[in-house]
Amino acid sequence: MRPRILVSAVLCLVTAACLPREEAVRRLRQDNPREQAATIAQVTRQGDRSMTDEMIRLLGSDDEGVRFMAATALHKLTDIDRGFHFAGPERRTEIIAEWKAWWEAENGRPFPPDPEPPEPEETPAEDEDAPAKTDQPPAATEDAPEETGEDSPAPDSPKESRE
């Protein structure tokens, strides 16, 4: 194989494996633990230390798995273990503050504020002609068969023939 082709192939593979920061941040800020976990794993594999601020934010996630992965990522990216994995809620708050102080010392500026939550997507206006949605089952009509008690089949079971 020619050297140029080999270099081009390697560059394509390396570039495809890298996730641009903007896309990684977007995925990490979604309220989707699966997406967050996959992105944390990818950032960690890439060794992208520029994402430590996002990992620190994720230490406060409601999802235990995301918190665990973010703590693991911070340990792998920085070689610092603050004992987050088995800490109780109060201690986790202290550890997050320690990570933020570390980040500020490393970057020489204040830790970035939490981003504003994304605007909820607009739902289409309900059609005025559509029936109103209720939690009530539909009322019985004259066309509906009357339930007679124990001989009536269950609603999801096939009707049995009575021959």
C-alpha positions as CSV (number, residue, x, y, z in Angstrom):
1,M,0.0,0.0,0.0
2,R,1.3,3.4,-0.9
3,P,2.2,5.7,2.0
4,R,-0.2,8.4,1.0
5,I,-3.1,6.0,0.9
6,L,-2.1,4.5,4.3
7,V,-1.9,8.0,5.9
8,S,-5.3,9.0,4.4
9,A,-6.9,5.8,5.7
10,V,-5.5,6.3,9.2
11,L,-6.6,10.0,9.2
12,C,-10.1,9.0,8.2
13,L,-10.3,6.4,10.9
14,V,-9.0,8.7,13.6
15,T,-11.3,11.6,12.5
16,A,-14.3,9.3,12.5
17,A,-13.6,8.2,16.0
18,C,-13.3,11.7,17.3
19,L,-16.4,13.5,18.5
20,P,-16.5,17.3,18.0
21,R,-16.8,19.1,21.3
22,E,-20.1,20.9,20.4
23,E,-21.7,17.5,19.6
24,A,-20.3,15.9,22.7
25,V,-21.6,18.7,24.9
26,R,-25.0,18.5,23.2
27,R,-25.2,14.8,23.9
28,L,-24.0,15.1,27.5
29,R,-26.6,17.8,28.2
30,Q,-29.5,15.8,27.0
31,D,-31.8,14.1,29.5
32,N,-30.9,10.7,28.1
33,P,-28.7,8.6,30.4
34,R,-27.9,6.1,27.6
35,E,-26.7,8.8,25.3
36,Q,-24.8,10.5,28.1
37,A,-23.1,7.2,29.1
38,A,-22.1,6.5,25.5
39,T,-20.7,10.0,25.1
40,I,-18.8,9.8,28.4
41,A,-17.3,6.5,27.3
42,Q,-16.3,8.0,23.9
43,V,-14.8,11.2,25.5
44,T,-12.8,9.0,28.0
45,R,-11.5,6.8,25.1
46,Q,-10.4,9.9,23.3
47,G,-8.7,11.2,26.5
48,D,-10.3,14.6,25.9
49,R,-9.4,16.6,29.0
50,S,-11.3,19.6,27.6
51,M,-14.5,17.9,28.7
52,T,-13.7,17.8,32.4
53,D,-16.1,20.7,33.1
54,E,-19.0,18.6,31.6
55,M,-17.9,15.5,33.5
56,I,-18.0,17.6,36.7
57,R,-21.5,18.8,35.9
58,L,-22.6,15.2,35.4
59,L,-21.5,14.3,38.9
60,G,-24.7,15.9,40.0
61,S,-26.9,13.8,37.6
62,D,-30.1,12.2,38.9
63,D,-28.9,9.0,37.2
64,E,-26.6,6.9,39.4
65,G,-25.0,5.2,36.3
66,V,-24.2,8.6,34.7
67,R,-22.7,9.9,38.0
68,F,-20.6,6.7,38.2
69,M,-19.3,7.0,34.7
70,A,-18.6,10.7,35.0
71,A,-16.5,10.0,38.2
72,T,-14.7,7.2,36.4
73,A,-14.0,9.5,33.4
74,L,-12.6,12.3,35.7
75,H,-10.4,9.7,37.3
76,K,-9.1,8.4,34.0
77,L,-8.7,11.9,32.4
78,T,-7.0,13.5,35.4
79,D,-5.5,10.6,37.4
80,I,-7.2,12.1,40.4
81,D,-9.6,9.9,42.5
82,R,-11.7,11.8,45.0
83,G,-13.6,8.8,46.3
84,F,-16.9,9.9,44.6
85,H,-18.1,6.4,43.8
86,F,-19.2,5.4,47.2
87,A,-19.8,8.8,48.8
88,G,-23.2,9.7,50.3
89,P,-25.1,12.7,49.0
90,E,-23.5,15.2,51.4
91,R,-20.0,14.1,50.6
92,R,-20.8,14.1,46.9
93,T,-21.7,17.7,47.1
94,E,-18.3,18.4,48.8
95,I,-16.5,16.4,46.1
96,I,-18.2,18.3,43.3
97,A,-17.1,21.6,45.0
98,E,-13.5,20.2,45.1
99,W,-13.7,19.3,41.4
100,K,-14.9,22.8,40.5
101,A,-12.1,24.3,42.6
102,W,-9.6,22.0,40.8
103,W,-11.0,23.0,37.4
104,E,-10.7,26.7,38.3
105,A,-7.1,26.3,39.3
106,E,-6.3,24.3,36.1
107,N,-8.0,26.8,33.8
108,G,-7.3,30.1,35.6
109,R,-11.0,31.2,35.5
110,P,-14.2,30.6,37.3
111,F,-16.1,27.4,36.7
112,P,-18.7,28.0,33.9
113,P,-22.3,28.4,35.1
114,D,-24.7,25.7,34.4
115,P,-26.4,26.1,31.1
116,E,-30.0,27.1,30.8
117,P,-32.3,24.2,30.3
118,P,-33.4,23.8,26.7
119,E,-36.7,25.3,25.7
120,P,-39.4,22.6,25.5
121,E,-40.4,21.9,21.9
122,E,-43.6,23.5,21.0
123,T,-46.4,21.0,20.7
124,P,-48.9,21.5,17.9
125,A,-52.1,23.2,19.0
126,E,-54.9,20.7,19.6
127,D,-57.4,20.4,16.8
128,E,-60.7,22.1,17.9
129,D,-62.7,19.3,16.1
130,A,-60.8,16.5,17.8
131,P,-62.4,14.9,20.8
132,A,-61.1,16.1,24.2
133,K,-58.7,13.6,25.8
134,T,-59.8,12.4,29.2
135,D,-58.8,9.7,31.6
136,Q,-62.3,8.3,31.6
137,P,-63.1,5.3,29.4
138,P,-65.6,6.0,26.6
139,A,-69.2,5.9,27.6
140,A,-71.3,2.9,26.5
141,T,-73.3,3.5,23.4
142,E,-76.5,1.8,22.1
143,D,-74.4,-0.2,19.6
144,A,-72.0,-1.5,22.2
145,P,-72.8,-5.0,23.5
146,E,-74.0,-5.1,27.1
147,E,-71.8,-6.9,29.6
148,T,-73.7,-9.6,31.3
149,G,-71.3,-10.7,33.9
150,E,-69.4,-13.9,34.2
151,D,-70.3,-15.3,30.7
152,S,-68.8,-12.3,29.0
153,P,-65.4,-12.9,27.5
154,A,-62.5,-10.7,28.6
155,P,-62.0,-7.7,26.4
156,D,-58.7,-9.0,24.9
157,S,-59.7,-12.6,24.6
158,P,-61.2,-14.1,21.5
159,K,-64.9,-14.9,21.5
160,E,-65.6,-18.6,22.1
161,S,-68.1,-20.3,19.9
162,R,-71.0,-21.8,21.9
163,E,-71.8,-24.9,19.9
